[in-house]
Amino acid sequence: LKASYEEQLIVRTGYTATYTNVAFGRPQPRLPFRLRAGVEIAGYLPRLLAVLGGTKVNESGRHTILGLPYAEYLKGELDFAPTYRFDEWNTLAGHIAVGYAYPFGNSLALPFEKRYYGGGANGIRGWSTRSLGPGTYNSELQGYDFANKTGDIKLDMSLEFRRKLTEMFELAAFVDAGNIWTIREYQSQPGGAFSFSTFYKELAVAYGMGLRLDLNFLLLRVDMGMKAHDPARPVGERWSLIKPNFGRDFAFHFAIGY
């Protein structure tokens, strides 16, 4: 955690490719979708400088430039968003996003601003922003714990049914699932490490309803989400679908755009 908050020099290169089958001036397809993939790498230029002897080593053994250790990490993301149009009034929208980041070399951990967080209007909507995960980590044992609610791996999935009420107003019902994880078991984030054998048991699930206001140039979105499965709670108490606790399980979100 300390390494994430240290001042670091980030020299990075990123590439993002986006493909969609929707084109301006053409009829919209029955199944429009958007596929976006991105990769980001940091630290290869400073490493070259280190090889040439242009860096200094600090007391913790990290190479520094102008007194700052430089970050080295590799980060990749994939985002797929298909939409099925029943007719001009009813739409079913899906979304799946996967992200993975790996610190190496001169970095003990990812810089804080490069780590993933869970919850919020663009995540699992039963949780407020930065209040979900990682894994089964439970911050209630330590009070509000903003700093540790971050991870190196993310998985977000969503299925949303949209019904137009008028040309401007739209009603939506949704189900979200996902979480964030760390790539290692950190002492400050017990239960946060990703494992292929258990990650499916650690998926947070939420459901809810929302209202959209479409102004053509701008879309305003309000969502009300409820927790259905909370992986941070003890085994046997994680499902709250039958008997929800409104004060504990409800989250309200306001956002711009889908």
N, C-alpha and C positions, 0 to 999 in steps of 0.2 A: 504493500500500500504506500509506503514511504517513497519507493522508487517511482511509482506512478505520478506522484505530486512534485517530484524534483524538477527544477528548471532543466530543460533539455533543448538541444538544437535539433530541429526536425528538417531534414533536407529530403524531400520526397518527390516521386513521380507517380502519377496516376493515369490510368486509361479506363474509359467507360464507353461501352458500345450499347446502343439501344436499337431495337427493331420492333416495328409495329406494322400490322397489316391494314391500318387505317390511313388513308391518304386524302389530302385536301382535294376537293373537286370530284371525288369518286363516291359512289353509293357505299354507305357503311355496311360492312359484312355482317352476317348473322352472328358470328362468333369473333368479335374484335378482341385483340390481345396486345399486350406490351411485354417484351422481354428485354431485361437490362442486365448486363454483366459488367463487373468492374474489378480491377486489380490495382493495388497500390504498394509500392516498395519504397522504403526509406533507409538511408544510410550508406548507399553504395559509393557515393562521391566522397563523403568523409572517410570511409574505409580506405579508399584509394589514397587519400591524403595521409592516412595513418601508415599505410605501407611505405610511402615515400618519406616517412619520418617527420611529417608536418604537424603531429599532435603531441600532447603531453598526457602522461598517465597520472591520474589523481590518487588519493590515498585508498580509494576503494577498488583500484585496479582498472578503472574505466578510462578510455581515451577521451580527451577533451580538446575542444577548439575554442579559443578565446575564453577559457575557463569553464566552458559548459560541456558536459558529456553529450555526445550525439546519440540519437535514437536509431535503432535498427529493427525493422519489423517488416513482415509481409502480410498483406490484408487482401482478401478476396470476397466478393459479394455477388449473389445471383438473385434476381427479382423477377417473378413471373406473375402477370395480372391478366387473366382471361375474363371475358364478360359474355354472358349468353342473354340475348334479347328475345323474350317471348313475343313481345309486340312493342309498340311505341310507349306503352305505359308501364310494363313490367320487365324487370331486368334482374338477373342473378349474376353477381360479381364475385369472383374468387381472387385470392391473393396468397402467394407464398414467397417468403424472403429468407434466404440463408446467408449467413456471414461468418467468416473465420479469420482470425488475426493471430499471428504468431510472432512474439518477440524473440530475437536471437542476437548473438554476437555481443555488442556493446550495451544491450538493453536487458535489464533484469525483468522488466514488465513493460507493458504498453503504456505510453503517455496517457494520462487520464482522459483527455479529450478525444482520444482515438478508441477508447473502449466502448463496448455496446451497453445499452441500458434497456430495461423492459418497462412495459406499461405505457400509458399515455394515449392520446388520440390517434396516433399512427402505429400503435402496438396492440397489446392485449388490453382491451378497453374496460375490463373489470378492475384494473389497477391504475392508480395515478402515475404520472411520469416519474420514472426512477424509483419505483417502489416494489418492483417484482424481481425476484431472483437474487443472486445466481443460484440455479439448481434448487435445492431444498433449504438454502440458507435462510434462517429466521432472525430478522433484526429486532423482533419484539423482545428478545432476551437481552438486548443491549440498548433499547430505546431507538429513537429515530436515527438511522444509520445511512445517510446519503452517500457517503464516500465508498462504502462497500457494496452498493447496489450496482455494480458494473461487472462486465465479463468480457471474454475473448471470443465467444461463440454465441450466435443468436439464431433462433428459428421462430418465424412469425407466420401463422396461417390464419386465413379469414374467409368466411363465406357470408355474403350479405345479399338479402333480397330487397330490391328497391321498387317501390310503387309510387308512380307519379299521381299526385292529387290534383294538381293544376300544372300549368306551364312553369310556374315558379316554385311550387312546393312539392317536396318528395318525402315520403315516409320510408323508413328502412328498418329491417330486423336483421340481426347479425349473430354469428357465433365465431369467436376467436380462440385460437390455441397457440401455445408457444412458450418460450422461456429464453433466458440467457444462461451461459455457463462459463466457467473458467477452464483453461487448458491444463491447469495444475491444481492440486489441493493446497490452497493457501491457508495458513493458520488463522488469518483474520476473516476468512470466508468459509467456515466449515460446511460441508455439504454442497459446495458450489461447483465442484469439478465435473466435467462431462464424462460419461461412460456410455458406450453403446448398449450395454446390458441393462441399464436402468433409466436412460434419459426419457423414454416414453412414459414412465411412471411419474416423471417430474414435469410434465407438460401442464402449464396453467391453462384453464379453460374458463371463458367468460361468455355471457350472452347479454343481449339487450336490444334497445330500440333507439332510433335516432330520427331527426328531422333535418332536411336540407332546404336551403333557400338558394335557388339558382337565379343569379342576376345576369347570366350570359358571360359577362366579363369577370365574374367572381362567384364562387360557390361557398356559402357559409354553412357549416355543419355543426350540429349539436348531437352528442351521443350520451346515452345513459346506460352504463354497463353494470352487470352483477357478476361476482365471482361464482363459478360453479364448481371448480376444482382448484384448491389452493395447495400447491406442493410444499409450502413453508409450514403448514400445520402438521401435527402428529399423524402418523398412519392410522387410518380409521376415522379421522375427523376432517379429512380433506374435502369431501364432497358436501356441498351445502345447497344442492339443487332442490331438495325436498323442503328443508327448513332454513331458508336464507336468513342471515342476520343483516338487516338493512344498514345499520350503523357501521358495521364492519366490512360488508361486502360490496357496497355501492360506490360507484365512481362516476363523476360528471365531466364531460369534455366539450370544449369548444375549439373548432379548428377551421381553417380556410382550405378548401379543396379536398378531394378524396384522398 
